[in-house]
Amino acid sequence: MAAWRGSQATVFMAGALISLFAYPAQHSAIERAGGELVEKTIMPGKMHEECLLVRANQQLHYEFDASVDVEFNVHYHDVTLGRIIYLFGPSLVGSTPDMKGYRVQESQVLCLMWNNTHAEAIRLEYSLGVSQ
């Protein structure tokens, strides 16, 4: 798990309110920010979500390819409103949509989610990165 430091922050993830003690000094996705390819199998009716901290004025970049069309979205969890704010989707796509990045004005945890709505497992390959 990531190391935590600084002041307390709260995020709403996977239907649960989670209190975090500030932002991660390291995060699994941030460690892969160099664009390392991640391969996943998503079982029928399941999803895969990858969340990472993007600091103020940074841009999240992403690319992916799925073996069949997959429901995809980019979002963040707005604790104040108690809901998910979608920046892209959800849309049924087979690979990276035209919007391949998102620049943030203030630090926030952005999440990419792939949902398998098919009766069989699907293969997903993706890479993430953060830049100034």
Secondary structure, DSSP 8 states (H G I E B T S, - for coil): ---B-SS-EEEEETTEEEEESS-BSS-HHHHTTTT--EEEEE-TT-EEEEEEEE-TT-EEEEEEEEEEEEEEEEEEEETTTTEEEEEEEEEEEEE--S--EEE-SS-EEEEEEEE--SSS-EEEEEEEEEE-
